[in-house]
Amino acid sequence: MKRHDLPCTVLDANLESLLYLLDRLALRKGQDAGNVDDTWTKRAARHLDAHLRLLRNPDGYKNIDRYKRAVLDVNRALVKSCPAATVRLSLSDYEDRCRSPLRSVDLLAAAETPVDNPFYAYFQERLLPLLEREQPSLVGLSLNYLSQALCCFAIIGFLRQIFPAVKIVLGGGLVTSWMKRPDWRNPFRGLVDEWVADPARGRCLRF
């Protein structure tokens, strides 16, 4: 886009939202987050900064035991950082015991009630000021994995509530797999304005 002189802002909401949740509950400092009363969680909290530095450094992947410990401890901190009893978080997964990313009705529910999402405070404190500052006419979201779907639709619902006029474009690996199906029918009219499959397929749908 910049090569064509089109202004744009890129946001890694996947990473930012996880770090936000950890910071918000002060687990980095080993403070009690309401349910931090076991040795594993306290140890994970105590070493959280070191673990995150290791996972961001190529040297951190040279020792498989250190890597495993870092991942397990960060995942433990994420589990204890999430206040929603129905949601289980990890670096690689998002599981909601009440909603399934395989059900369009549940994705619609996630969009209708973004306040139920454990990252809603992140949406308010990070996305809202960014959107107010940038005033975009278009927002594109990349949806690649099933574990991202519920949160992605919560973001879409949040956008529809605060910036109803903004155009929303949805693409990514998961979207491509949906659109490849011969029985694909769009159940999300009114939420997503444009669907973009893998560029190699040359498919783009507008609603």
C-alpha positions as CSV (number, residue, x, y, z in Angstrom):
1,M,0.0,0.0,0.0
2,K,2.8,2.4,0.8
3,R,4.4,1.6,-2.5
4,H,1.3,3.0,-4.1
5,D,1.3,6.0,-1.8
6,L,-1.6,4.8,0.2
7,P,-1.4,5.7,3.9
8,C,-1.9,2.8,6.2
9,T,-1.3,1.7,9.8
10,V,-0.4,-1.8,10.8
11,L,-1.4,-3.2,14.2
12,D,-0.5,-6.6,15.6
13,A,-3.5,-6.9,17.8
14,N,-2.8,-10.6,18.4
15,L,0.5,-10.0,20.2
16,E,-0.5,-6.6,21.8
17,S,-3.7,-8.0,23.4
18,L,-1.9,-10.8,25.1
19,L,0.8,-8.5,26.5
20,Y,-1.9,-6.1,27.5
21,L,-3.7,-8.7,29.5
22,L,-0.5,-9.7,31.3
23,D,0.4,-6.2,32.1
24,R,-3.1,-5.2,33.2
25,L,-3.2,-7.7,35.9
26,A,0.4,-7.0,37.1
27,L,1.5,-10.6,36.9
28,R,4.9,-9.4,35.9
29,K,5.5,-8.2,39.4
30,G,4.1,-11.3,41.0
31,Q,1.1,-9.5,42.4
32,D,-2.0,-11.4,43.2
33,A,-4.5,-11.2,40.4
34,G,-7.4,-12.7,42.4
35,N,-6.5,-16.3,41.9
36,V,-2.7,-16.4,42.1
37,D,-2.1,-18.7,45.0
38,D,-0.1,-21.6,43.7
39,T,3.6,-22.1,43.3
40,W,3.6,-22.5,39.6
41,T,1.7,-19.3,38.9
42,K,3.9,-17.3,41.2
43,R,7.1,-18.7,39.6
44,A,5.7,-18.0,36.2
45,A,4.9,-14.4,37.2
46,R,8.3,-13.9,38.7
47,H,10.1,-15.0,35.5
48,L,7.6,-13.6,33.0
49,D,9.8,-10.8,31.7
50,A,12.8,-13.1,31.2
51,H,10.6,-15.7,29.4
52,L,9.2,-13.1,27.0
53,R,12.7,-11.8,26.2
54,L,13.9,-15.4,25.6
55,L,11.0,-16.1,23.2
56,R,11.8,-12.9,21.2
57,N,15.4,-13.8,20.8
58,P,16.7,-16.5,18.3
59,D,19.0,-17.8,21.1
60,G,16.0,-18.7,23.1
61,Y,15.2,-21.5,20.6
62,K,18.6,-23.2,21.0
63,N,17.8,-24.9,24.3
64,I,14.6,-26.9,24.0
65,D,14.1,-27.3,27.8
66,R,14.4,-23.5,28.3
67,Y,12.0,-22.9,25.5
68,K,9.4,-25.4,26.8
69,R,9.7,-23.9,30.3
70,A,9.2,-20.4,28.9
71,V,6.1,-21.4,26.9
72,L,4.5,-23.3,29.7
73,D,5.1,-20.5,32.2
74,V,3.7,-17.8,29.9
75,N,0.7,-20.0,29.1
76,R,0.2,-20.4,32.9
77,A,0.3,-16.6,33.4
78,L,-2.2,-16.1,30.5
79,V,-4.6,-18.7,32.1
80,K,-4.5,-16.8,35.4
81,S,-4.7,-13.4,33.7
82,C,-8.0,-14.0,32.0
83,P,-10.9,-13.1,34.3
84,A,-13.5,-14.9,32.2
85,A,-14.2,-18.3,33.7
86,T,-15.5,-19.6,30.3
87,V,-12.3,-18.7,28.4
88,R,-9.0,-20.5,28.4
89,L,-6.0,-18.6,26.8
90,S,-2.6,-19.7,25.6
91,L,0.0,-18.4,23.2
92,S,-1.4,-20.7,20.5
93,D,-5.1,-21.1,21.3
94,Y,-8.3,-19.4,22.5
95,E,-11.0,-21.7,23.8
96,D,-14.4,-20.5,24.8
97,R,-16.5,-23.1,26.6
98,C,-19.8,-21.3,25.6
99,R,-19.0,-20.3,22.0
100,S,-17.5,-22.2,19.1
101,P,-15.7,-20.7,16.1
102,L,-17.2,-23.4,14.0
103,R,-20.7,-22.0,14.5
104,S,-21.7,-18.8,12.6
105,V,-24.4,-18.1,15.3
106,D,-21.6,-18.0,17.9
107,L,-19.4,-15.7,15.7
108,L,-22.4,-13.4,15.3
109,A,-23.0,-13.5,19.1
110,A,-19.3,-12.5,19.6
111,A,-19.9,-9.5,17.3
112,E,-23.1,-8.5,19.0
113,T,-21.6,-8.5,22.5
114,P,-17.9,-7.5,22.2
115,V,-18.0,-6.5,25.9
116,D,-18.1,-10.2,26.7
117,N,-14.7,-10.7,25.2
118,P,-11.8,-10.8,27.7
119,F,-9.9,-8.3,25.5
120,Y,-12.6,-5.7,25.5
121,A,-10.6,-3.4,27.7
122,Y,-7.8,-3.6,25.2
123,F,-10.2,-2.7,22.4
124,Q,-11.2,0.4,24.4
125,E,-7.8,1.5,25.5
126,R,-5.8,0.8,22.4
127,L,-8.1,0.5,19.4
128,L,-10.5,3.4,20.2
129,P,-7.7,6.1,20.5
130,L,-6.0,4.7,17.4
131,L,-9.1,4.8,15.3
132,E,-10.0,8.3,16.6
133,R,-6.6,9.5,15.7
134,E,-6.3,7.9,12.3
135,Q,-10.0,8.2,11.2
136,P,-9.7,5.4,8.7
137,S,-12.2,4.8,5.9
138,L,-11.3,1.2,5.8
139,V,-10.2,-1.4,8.3
140,G,-8.7,-4.8,7.2
141,L,-8.5,-7.8,9.4
142,S,-6.5,-10.9,8.8
143,L,-8.2,-14.1,10.1
144,N,-5.9,-17.1,9.7
145,Y,-6.8,-19.6,12.4
146,L,-10.0,-20.9,14.1
147,S,-8.6,-19.8,17.5
148,Q,-8.6,-16.2,16.2
149,A,-12.2,-16.2,14.9
150,L,-14.2,-15.3,18.1
151,C,-11.9,-12.5,19.0
152,C,-11.8,-11.2,15.4
153,F,-15.6,-11.0,15.3
154,A,-15.6,-9.3,18.7
155,I,-13.3,-6.7,17.1
156,I,-15.7,-6.4,14.1
157,G,-18.6,-5.9,16.5
158,F,-16.7,-3.3,18.4
159,L,-15.9,-1.4,15.2
160,R,-19.5,-1.5,14.1
161,Q,-20.5,0.0,17.5
162,I,-18.0,2.9,17.6
163,F,-17.4,3.5,13.9
164,P,-20.5,2.2,12.0
165,A,-19.5,3.9,8.8
166,V,-16.1,2.4,8.5
167,K,-15.6,-0.2,5.7
168,I,-14.5,-3.6,7.0
169,V,-12.5,-6.0,4.9
170,L,-11.8,-9.5,6.0
171,G,-9.1,-11.9,4.6
172,G,-6.6,-14.5,5.7
173,G,-6.1,-18.2,5.6
174,L,-9.3,-19.2,7.4
175,V,-11.4,-16.8,5.3
176,T,-9.8,-18.4,2.2
177,S,-10.8,-21.9,3.4
178,W,-14.4,-20.7,4.0
179,M,-14.6,-19.1,0.5
180,K,-13.1,-22.2,-1.2
181,R,-16.1,-24.4,-0.1
182,P,-18.6,-24.9,-2.9
183,D,-21.5,-24.5,-0.4
184,W,-20.1,-21.2,0.9
185,R,-22.9,-18.7,1.8
186,N,-22.1,-15.5,3.6
187,P,-23.9,-15.5,7.0
188,F,-22.3,-12.2,8.1
189,R,-24.0,-9.6,5.9
190,G,-24.0,-6.2,7.6
191,L,-20.8,-7.0,9.5
192,V,-18.2,-7.5,6.8
193,D,-18.3,-5.3,3.6
194,E,-15.7,-7.2,1.6
195,W,-14.2,-10.7,1.7
196,V,-10.8,-11.4,0.2
197,A,-9.4,-14.8,-0.4
198,D,-5.8,-15.7,-1.1
199,P,-4.5,-13.4,-3.9
200,A,-3.5,-16.5,-5.8
201,R,-7.1,-17.5,-6.1
202,G,-8.1,-14.0,-7.4
203,R,-11.4,-14.0,-5.6
204,C,-13.0,-11.0,-3.9
205,L,-16.6,-10.7,-2.7
206,R,-18.4,-7.5,-1.8
207,F,-21.7,-7.3,0.0
